Amino acid sequence: MATNINRCQLESDESLILADLFRKTALQLSEKNSGFALIEQIEEVLKQFRQRELPKSREEFEMRAILFQIFQDLERLIRLKVDFYRDYHLE
């Protein structure tokens, strides 16, 4: 994920949406947080991404591909968190 983040050089609406999702994740991710709300937010962002216009240039296409990979990595991390919470949460 860090390698792809370092490759992002173009500021776009998609990168701002993803940055906001990272911020929300940082604020919410904790041992006692189930991660369920984050999964809902990830699903909402995916809907937003799918409704956006397609890239108009090769540069924009490549940047969106990198952003989508980062998005998928974040989603996998949150899903692991949710699974961990379900399996090991003790009250």
N, C-alpha and C positions, 0 to 999 in steps of 0.2 A: 504494500500500500504506500509506504514512504517513497519508494522509487517512482511510482506513478505520480504522486503528489508533487515531487520535485520536477517532474516533466511538464507540469501545467504552467503555461506562460501566458495564456490568453484569458483575459477576464471576460466572462460571458454570464448570461442569466443563469445558465446551468451550473456554472461554478459557484455562483452566489447562493443558489438553492442548496447545493451540496455543502457549502461552508456552513450554512445555517443548520443543516442536519447534523454536521459534526459538532457544532456548538451545543445543540440540544442534547446530543449523545453525551458529551462531556459533562453537562450539568446533571443528567439523569442517571448515568451509569454508576451503580454502586452495588455493593453486596446485597443490600436489602431491597433493591429495585428489581422487579421481575423482568423488565425489558419489554413487556407487552405493549406499552404505549409507544415505545420506539419502533416496534414492528409496524404498528398502525401508521406511524408517520412515514416510515420507509415505503409502505404500500401506497400512500398518498403521493409521495414524491415520484414514484414510478409511474403513476397515472399521469401526473403533470408532464413528465418527460415524454411519455408516449403521445401526448396531445400536441406537443410543440412541432413547429415546422421542421422539415428536414434541413440538414446543413446545406449551405449554398456553395461552399468551397471545400477543397481538399483539406486545407488547414483546419477549418472548422470541424470537418468530419473526424479528422484524426484527434483533435482535442476532445470532442464529445466521446469518442471511443475510449480515451484514457479516463475521462470523468466517469463513464459508465462502468469501467473496470473498478475504479475506486469505490463507486456506489455498491457494486456487487460484493466487493471485499468487506465493506462496512456491514452490508446486510448479513453476510455469513458470520461475522463477529457477533452481531446482535442476536442472531438465531442460536449461536452457540451459548450465549449468555442466557437466553430464554430456556434452552434445554437444561443447562446447568441449574438454573433456578428451580425448574420443575422437579429435577431429580434429587437435589440436595438441600432445598430450602427447609430449614427447621425453625419452627416458631417457638 
